[in-house]
Amino acid sequence: MRNEKHKVLLLNDQPLVREGLALLINQETDLEVCGFSDNARSAFKAMAKLKPDIVVIDIFLDGRDTLELIKEIGNLFPRLPVLVLSMHQEAIYAEHALRAGAKGYVLGQDMIPNIMKGIRQVLKGKIYLSKILSEMLLKRFVDVLSGVENAGASRLSERELLILRLIGKGLTTRQIAEKLCVSIKTVETYRARVKKKLNLNNHIDLLHYAIKWTTTLREIEQ
């Protein structure tokens, strides 16, 4: 009787989280962790070499725009499904991840009871969202239809959200450019777009908004 396990590749730059996930997954009779990666470059090498059946990725990996990484995975490995784990309770991240090509999204606060369910559902070719997240997305959908939600961070693109987050963490324009490997002019362009979409008057207003928004996310993570 064939009893082949599904191979899971973990993309996470937090060692304790990686080890904890691996311990949980390897206890399952039908799943096994085939490898780890904490950055995009090694992740693609691992995908090509290990040929996993599913990738489980943190929404923020090594300071990189993980949403772009999800898109790249879809382009290079179109049959490889991606399940996203996130400590951020804002539904906007789930929306962007699904648009980027992710097949499932699990919030950190209900990760333990849902991670295995999410992996198995995605392996079956289904879309998986944990119950709490489904309710949040439904509420956002209703709000959009009723015209309640028409401003704020939900209007930003994936890249703009990343820029806003880095501004909120205190990085200067030059530091953001170096971190993302882009020009200072490119970062300035994104800053201008964010400021315009959020109806902010100047750089000080942008900084205050970014700090407040990022602080809220950190509180959710704790």
N, C-alpha and C positions, 0 to 999 in steps of 0.2 A: 504493500500500500504506500503510495507516494504521500509524503508529508513535508513538502517544501515550504519553507517560511518566506514571507514577504520581506524584502530588504528595505530598511528605512535609513535614509541619510539625514543626519541632523546638522543643520546650519545654525549655529548659535555661538556668540563670542563670550558667553558667561560659563566658565568651567563647571560651577556648581549646578547650574541649571541643566547643562548638557549631561552631566553624570547622573543627575536625578531622573531625567527623561529616559536615558539609556537603561537605567535600572528597572524602571517601570515597564518599558517596552520589551526588554529581554525576558521578562517574567511571563510574557504571553506565549502560548504554544504555537501561534501562527505568525508571529512577528519577530524580527531581530534587527538590531542596529548594525549596519554594515560599515559605518564610518562616520567621522565627524569633520566639520570644517568651521573655521571662524572668520573666513574672508572669501570674497567672490572668486579670486583666482584659484585657490586650492579647491573651492567647491566645484568648479567646472571640471577640473582634473579628476576629482573624486567621482563625479557623475559618469565621466567617460570610462574610467577604469573599473569602478565597482558596479555599475549598471543597477542602481537602486530601483525599486518599484514605486517609491514615493519619497519626496523631499519634505521635511518638516523644518520650517524656517522662522526665525524671529523677525518681527516686523522691522526692527532696527538692528542691522548687522555691521559691526565695525564702523559705525558712523556713515555707512553708505546708504544711498537711496535704495532700499530693498525692493521697492515697487519696480524700479527699473531692472533690478536683478531678476525678479519674477518674469518680466517680459522677455529678458534674454534667455532664461531657462526655457520658456515656451518656444522661442525661435530655434534654439539649438537642440532641444530635446522635446519636441512637440507631444510625445506620448507619455512624458513624465509628469505626473500630477504634483501639485504643491499645496501643502497645508500650512497655514500661517498661525503662529502663536503670538499673542500680544498681551502686554500688561496694560495697554491703553484702552480705556473704556469708551472712548469716543467712536461712534459708529462710522464716522467719516473714514477712518483707516480701513475698516472692513470693506467699505464701498470701493475705495481706490484699489485695494488688494484684489478684489474680485474682478474689477475692470482690467487689471493688469494681467489676469489669467489664473489667479489662485483658485483652487477648487474647494477650499474650506478655510474656516477662520474660527479659532478658539480663543476666548478671553482667558487671561491668566487667572482671574478670580474663580473661574469654574473649570480650570484646565484639567485637574486630576480626574474628575468623573467623566470628562468628555473627550480627552485626548485619544483614547483607544477607539471610542465610537467614531470620532472624526476620521481617524486613519482608515478604519475599515470601510466607512461610507465612501470616502474619496477613492479608495482602491476599487470599489464597485462601480466607479464612474459617476457617482452622485455628488451633488454639491452639499457641503455640510456647514451649518452654522449652529453654534450652541444656542440654547433656548433664550438666554438673556440677550444675546446679540440679535437674534431674530426679532425679539420684541422691540429692541432699540431701533432697528432698521425699519420696522413697520411704523413706528411712531414718527420717524424722520420722513417716511414716505407720505404719511397723512399730513404732516406739517407742511411739506412742500406743496401738496395739492391744495391745502387751505391757505397758502400764501404766508404762513407764519414764519417760515425759515427762508429768508432771502438775502442774508448777509452773514458775515463772520467767516471763520476758517473753512467752512464747508464750501466756499466759493473758490478756494485755492486748488491749484493743480498739485500733483505729487511732489514735483520739484520745488514749488513755492512753499509747500508745507515743510519740506526739509530745511529750506532757507530760514523760514520763520522759527523753526525749532533751534537751529544753530545760533540765530541772533539772540533768542531767549536764553541760551546757555552762556551768553557773554562773548561769543566769538566776534572778532572784527571782520570787516569785509575782506581784508587780506588773508586772515586765518581761514575764513570760509572758502575762499578761492583755492588756497593750498590744500585744504582737506578734500575738496571735491575735484581737484585737478582741473580747474577752469580758470579763466582770466578774471581779473578784478572787475573789468568792464561787464563781464557776463553776470557776476554777482550783483553789481550795481543795477543792472537791468531787471533782475529778478526782484530786488528790493523795491524798485520803483513800481513793478507790477503788483506786488503784495500791498504796498502802501495805497495804491489806487483802488484795488479790489476791496480793501478794508475801510476805505474812506477816511484814511488818516492824513493829517495835514503836513507832518514833517517827520524827520528821522527820530526825533525824541518820542513822538507819539508811537511810532513803529516799535521802538525799543521797549517802551512801557507795555504795549500790547503783547509783544513777544515774550517778555519776562512773565507777565501774568498768565499767559496761555501755557507756557512751558512749566511754570510752577504748579498749575492745576494738574497737568499730566503727571508730574512727579508725585503729587499727593495721591493720585489714583494708583500709582505703581507701588506705593508703600503698603 
